[in-house]
Amino acid sequence: MISLDNRLGSVLDIFPSCRLAADIGADHGKLALALVSEGKAEKVIVTDISRDSLRKAETLFAAHNASHLAVFVLGDGMTVLPETPDAVSMCGMGGKTISRILENGIPRIYGAEVILSPHTEIPIVRQTVYRLGYHITSERCVVASGRFYVILSAKPGHETISEEEMELGPCLYRHRDDPVVKDYYLWRAKVLSAGRNETSKEKAGWYFNAL
Ligand SMILES: C[S@@+](CC[C@H](N)C(=O)[O-])C[C@H]1O[C@@H](n2cnc3c(N)ncnc32)[C@H](O)[C@@H]1O
């Protein structure tokens, strides 16, 4: 059994049960290992752009006698996937990197569910998801090591949402009474209201109004 913090534990929780999973930018490989050892996936494609990171994941799988449940691939984003997975996670990278990987990768894996936890620029990731013909089906906000993390899952299907929903999160907004979401909204409101430009102040207002 591999122990995951609140952030990766929530990613595991929201990840659908499937035959083939992929974890892009797996680094230490803990999430990928949990996916197969907790029975969420029969097999997992583990990728990273860094050889050292991929080696860490390989070592972790070997230590848990689970190497036969994984395929390890070195390379950029989803361009290196040897086959189409049923569900793909991308966590712990910046929002712009995740957006770029989605832009290049969604046409290859269209149909797969994506589970994303960007460290930054979450609204940009939401915009990319909708632009590529996906829609968000669930969102969670958790605290780990004193930081807020948003985790979202998306499936194919065209939908239109407003700029305000893109910022606040269409599903998070529905759970705005949740104490963690409230704290997150308050934090975002304060960060944005400290910004100098009018757009930041307008967005801060959206968060304040949702409280
Ligand atoms: C901060 S770690 C996150 C590890 C793990 N996913 C997590 O959430 O704990 C980010 C990882 O993404 C990898 N990465 C960055 N850009 C990438 C890309 N374009 N394709 C694949 N992996 C990438 C980095 O090498 C690094 O190992």
PDBQT file of the ligand as one rigid body, heavy atoms in Angstrom, charges set to zero:
ROOT
HETATM    1  C1  LIG A 301       6.265  18.582  -9.623  1.00  0.00    +0.000 C 
HETATM    2  S1  LIG A 301       6.371  17.071 -10.491  1.00  0.00    +0.000 S 
HETATM    3  C2  LIG A 301       4.756  16.389 -10.152  1.00  0.00    +0.000 C 
HETATM    4  C3  LIG A 301       4.819  14.896  -9.965  1.00  0.00    +0.000 C 
HETATM    5  C4  LIG A 301       3.480  14.223  -9.746  1.00  0.00    +0.000 C 
HETATM    6  N1  LIG A 301       2.680  14.230 -10.942  1.00  0.00    +0.000 N 
HETATM    7  C5  LIG A 301       2.738  14.868  -8.609  1.00  0.00    +0.000 C 
HETATM    8  O1  LIG A 301       1.734  15.530  -8.860  1.00  0.00    +0.000 OA
HETATM    9  O2  LIG A 301       3.166  14.728  -7.461  1.00  0.00    +0.000 OA
HETATM   10  C6  LIG A 301       6.206  17.506 -12.203  1.00  0.00    +0.000 C 
HETATM   11  C7  LIG A 301       6.744  16.444 -13.117  1.00  0.00    +0.000 C 
HETATM   12  O3  LIG A 301       6.292  16.717 -14.439  1.00  0.00    +0.000 OA
HETATM   13  C8  LIG A 301       7.341  16.431 -15.339  1.00  0.00    +0.000 C 
HETATM   14  N2  LIG A 301       7.057  17.175 -16.585  1.00  0.00    +0.000 N 
HETATM   15  C9  LIG A 301       7.162  18.505 -16.798  1.00  0.00    +0.000 A 
HETATM   16  N3  LIG A 301       6.834  18.804 -18.068  1.00  0.00    +0.000 NA
HETATM   17  C10 LIG A 301       6.515  17.629 -18.670  1.00  0.00    +0.000 A 
HETATM   18  C11 LIG A 301       6.107  17.266 -19.988  1.00  0.00    +0.000 A 
HETATM   19  N4  LIG A 301       5.947  18.207 -20.939  1.00  0.00    +0.000 N 
HETATM   20  N5  LIG A 301       5.853  15.977 -20.246  1.00  0.00    +0.000 NA
HETATM   21  C12 LIG A 301       6.018  15.027 -19.287  1.00  0.00    +0.000 A 
HETATM   22  N6  LIG A 301       6.422  15.301 -18.038  1.00  0.00    +0.000 NA
HETATM   23  C13 LIG A 301       6.659  16.581 -17.727  1.00  0.00    +0.000 A 
HETATM   24  C14 LIG A 301       8.590  16.871 -14.588  1.00  0.00    +0.000 C 
HETATM   25  O4  LIG A 301       9.752  16.268 -15.117  1.00  0.00    +0.000 OA
HETATM   26  C15 LIG A 301       8.271  16.404 -13.169  1.00  0.00    +0.000 C 
HETATM   27  O5  LIG A 301       8.740  15.107 -12.926  1.00  0.00    +0.000 OA
ENDROOT
TORSDOF 0
